[in-house]
C-alpha cells in the first residue's frame, strides 16, 4: 500500500488504472473513489478513514486501494470537504465511511469510521450524495432521505441548527417537493 506524507496545498495528477473501465467516479479535493462494478476503490487523504481500508494515516494513498463492501457496488460518492465517502450497494443499501462527526456513518459507528458502515433503515436506494457533514439518498420511489449536519438546513428538516440527525429521515413532500425527485446533489457547506 503506497502512500506519501501529506503535502498540504500541493495538487498532483494521478493516473489510475483499474482492472475494468470505471463506471462511476467520485472526487473531492483530497480523496477520491472509483467504481468498477462490482467493486470500489479509493485513494487520497486518509486522515479520517476516507479511503475506507480500516486504517487512519497521515499519509496520502496515491494508488487505488480496494474498499471491502458486503455486496456489489452501483454508485460511489465523496464529500466535497474530503471527510466522508459512501456507496450504494446492488442490494439498494448504503454504506458510509470516513468522518462521523455528524452521524454521517450512523449512530453506532465510531468517529472516524475507518471501514464502511451500513446505514440502517434504508432500502431501494438508487443514488447517494455526500455533502459537508451530511448525506442524501434517493430511493426508487423518488423519496429523498437525509441525515447528518443540519446547521444550515441542508437536511430539509424544519428549522436549521437542530442537532445532527444521526439516522436517515424522509425529506417530506409538500411545497418544496411537488414532483418525484430524479437526482440528489449536496452543497459543501456545513
N, C-alpha and C positions, 0 to 999 in steps of 0.2 A: 504494500500500500504506500505509494509515493506521496509525499507531502512536502511542503516547504514552509518556512517560517512566514508568518504574516507580514506582508508588505503594504501596510495601510496607504491608501491613496494611489497605488500603482495598478494600472489596468494591463491585462495581458490577454492576447488572443490565444485561445486553446482549441486545437483541432481534436475532435472526438470521433473515434471510430468504435461503433458498437456493432456486434455481430450481425444485426439486421438494420434496415433503414428505420430511423426514429420516426414514430408516428405522432409524437407529441413532445414539445419542449416547454419547459417552464424555466424562466430565467429571472434572477434577481441580481442586484449589483455584486453580491458576494457569494451566492450559492445558486446552483442550477440543478435541474433534474431532466432526464430524458427518458422517454418511454418507447420501448420497442417490444410491443406485446409478445409474450405475456409477462415481461419483466420490466423493472425500472432500475435506473442507475442514477447516482447523484455525485456531485463533485463541488469543490469550492470551500468556503469558510465552514468550519465545523465547531466553532466555539460553543454553540448551544445545541449541538447534535443535529444540525440541519442536514447533514449527509445521511443520517438515519442508519449508520452502521454499528450502533451500540457504543460508540466512543464519543468522548468530548476532548477536543485537542486544540492547541494553539497553533496548529499548522493548517495550511490550506491544502486540500487534496486536488492536485492538478490532473489526476486521471480518474475516470469514472469508477465508482465502487457500486457493487450490487446492493440494492435495498431489499432486504428479506421481507416479503409480504405473504400472507396466507393464501392468496388466490391471484390469478392473472390480473393485470392492471389495464384499465381502459383509458385513464386520463391522469396526468400529474399536474401539480400546481406548486408554485413557490411564492413566498411572500415578498412584496417589493421592499420590505425592510430587512431582508436576509434572514429572518429569525425562525421561520417555520416552513415546512413543506407538507403536501398532502397528496393522496392518491385515491381515485375511485377504482374500486375493485370490480372485476367481472360479475361479482355477486350483487353489485349495487350498494355495497357498503363503502364506508370512508375510513381511511387510516391517516393520522396526522402525526408528525414528529418534529422535534426542534423545540423552540420556546413554548412553554406552557404557562407563562406569566399571567395570562388572562383566561385560562381554561381552553385554549385552542386544541389541545390534545385530550381534553376530557377531565372530569372532576377527580378521578383517582390516579391520573398519570403524574409522574414526578415532573419537577421543573428544574432543568430542561428534560424533555422526553428524548432520550438518546436513540430509541428504536420506535418504529411505527406503533401507534396505539389505535385500536378500534374505537370508533365513536358510536356508542350505543344509541339505539332509538331511531336510527336512520335505515331506510330500505328503498330500493328502486332509484338510487341516486345516479344521475347521468353526467353531472358536472360538478366540480368543486373549484372554488376560488379562495385564495388566502390573501388577506389584507394585513395591514399593520396591527397585529394583535387580535384579529377576528377572522372567522371563516364563514363562507356562504356555500350552501349546497343546493342544487336544483334536482328535484326528483322527476320521474317520468310523467307525473300528472301536472307538472308546471308549478309545483309548490316550492317556495324558497324557504330554506332552513338557515338560521344564523345563530352563531354563538361566539363568545369571546368578549373583547373590549367594546364597550358602548359609550365611551366618554364623549363622543361627538354624534351619537345617534346612529352610528353605522350599522347597527343590527336591525334598524327599522322598528324597534320597540318604542313604545311611548316614553318620552322623557329621556333625553341624554343624561349622562353622568350617573346612570344606575350602576350598581356593582356589576362586574363582569358576569355574563351568562356562561356558566361552565357546562351547560347541557344545551343541545340544539333546541331551538324554539321555532315554531312556524311563523313566518312573516305573513301576517293575516291580510286577506284581500280586503278590499274596500276602496276608498277614493284613490289610494296610492297604487293599488294593483287591480285594475279593472279587467285586464286581459291575462291570458295564460303567458307566463314568462318563458322565453326561449333560451336565455343565457344569463349568467351572472358574472359580474366583474367587480372586485372590491377597489376601494381607494386605498391610499397608503397611509393616511393619517390615523394616528392613534393606536 
